[in-house]
Amino acid sequence: MSKTLQVGTAVLAAIALAVAIAWACLHRGPWYDEFYTQYVTQTGPGWGDALGKSWLADNHPPLYYALVRATDWMGAIETHRLLNLAIGALSLLGGVLVVRDVPRLRPASAALLVLLAGNEWSILSGSELRSYFLSLCAGTLLALSLAALGLARSGGSPARRAVYAITVMVAFNTHIVTTLIAGALIAPFLMAAMLRRDWAYARAVAVPAVLAGTVFVATCLIQLPHWQANTQKFWIEPGFASARWSVEYALLRTLEANPLILAGSVLGVALMGRDLMRTRAACAGVSTLALLAGGVALGIVTLVALHMLHPMLIEKYLTAMVGALSVGIALGCGRLLHALGPRMAALSLIAALALSIWGMVQNTGKAATRNSWYGTARFIAGQVRDCPGTLVHVDPFWNADVMAMPPADNRAVAPWAYREVAGHFAIALEPDSSRRLARGCPTLFWAEHDTRHRFDDVSILAHLRDSGFAVNAIEVRRIGYGWVAIAQPRS
């Protein structure tokens, strides 16, 4: 009965996380990068044109764009984000196939689901139409698969080998930072197998990685010139400080996701140390955790070093490492759960799940209130309701910096995004050539994605007057990363 309760707790954690992600998907406003994803995956261009002109011209492998394009029928960004639930469900199924013939991993897997349920990155990445949730799932499943390989010292069942191979392929071809993390995670396990001359184990680890790496290298040969051109003038801050902050933020949010699981992991690692002193039979568990920790450390060092050469790192790019670290924490906690026995383990997991659900509620609320284009749009829609004669102008000038960035699709995304959001809120936009001012109602000038606050009130008014608008004064309302300049009607 206690084992059933333990499994039920893990299932409940997965269901709660799915519900939270779904709610956040449907209640969170979109941001610029999501508009970019939706724009370049529309069904207008053929698959070949989209791949050659848009996806391969971007900074990362095209796998996620292909998934979004294949699910274009899901509609607007809010509902299209629910693609992440399918990705999560497939990852959960993969996890079951990985651990079902490795009994030692089952308590750790339950702890892992509870831990991920309380992790800020699960909700945040799961509620946006970008590849970060796919990276989180790939990093988690890759680390879990490597742990299974390490504990079983074999390729395992055909299903487990297939899950590992698919996971490696996805991890190597989703996001350039995810690729580097995946390689860093695999390297210590492969090196350990080679040092032991365990060639069957080495083949089980290496062959899928070589195949996935071949696909990645082939993609690189096409994309590398685009990457170099796209990042000559890049928005990511250079230097060690920015890299250190990104790594620290991502990892601290993971460590603090569930203090009970973390405390259980610390105690579990202590038990592993005691086991190792008593018997060599504990060596597999300790070495697996050590190799996983070594992979995470190698990934951090590699990414920071590359960032010092060329800026490439922000915290949300590290979701694959968040997944791997979560597996490491769960492995330690799993040892403690095994020592507690089925009944106490189940009760402990229930207590940890209650803590994760409390954190999940907080994280879901934070995700839903993230800065988005809907903040300014709601304000404008309210102004139009209050005074139906209100006129609304947008101007490419406000987004000229983003529109000038490669790839070329950026030139079309911002204007398209304004139209999409305006349509969502039933806001009528004036033509670009219009210089009309409303009579008896305010005239609004709308700008979004001014993330660096490039425009102050004086420069906004000066540009409006230089553009031909006969306005003498404006009031600027800043909402999130956008703003609305209000010109009152002349008395």
Secondary structure, 3 states (H helix, E strand, C coil): CHHHHHHHHHHHHHHHHHHHHHHHHHHCCCCHHHHHHHHHCCCCCCHHHHHHHHHCCCCCCCHHHHHHHHCHHHCCHHHHCCHHHHHHHHHHHHHHHHHCCCHHHHHHHHHHHHHHHCCHHHHHHHCCCCCHHHHHHHHHHHHHHHHHHHHHCCCCCHHHHHHHHHHHHHHHCCCHHHHHHHHHHHHHHHHHHHHCCCHHHHHHHHHHHHHHHHHHHHHHHHHHHHHHHHCCCCCCCCCHHHHHHHHHHHHHHHHCCCHHHHHHHHHHHHHHHHHHHHCHHHHHHHHHHHHHHHHHHHHHHHHHHHHHHCCCCCHHHHHHHHHHHHHHHHHHHHHHHHHHCHHHHHHHHHHHHHHHHHHHHHHHHHHHCCCCHHHHHHHHHHHHHHCCCCEEEECHHHHHHHHCCCCCCHHHHHHHHHHHHHHHCCCCECCCCCCCCCCCCCEEEEECCCCCCCCCHHHHHHHHHHCCCCCCCCEEEEECCEEEEEECCCC
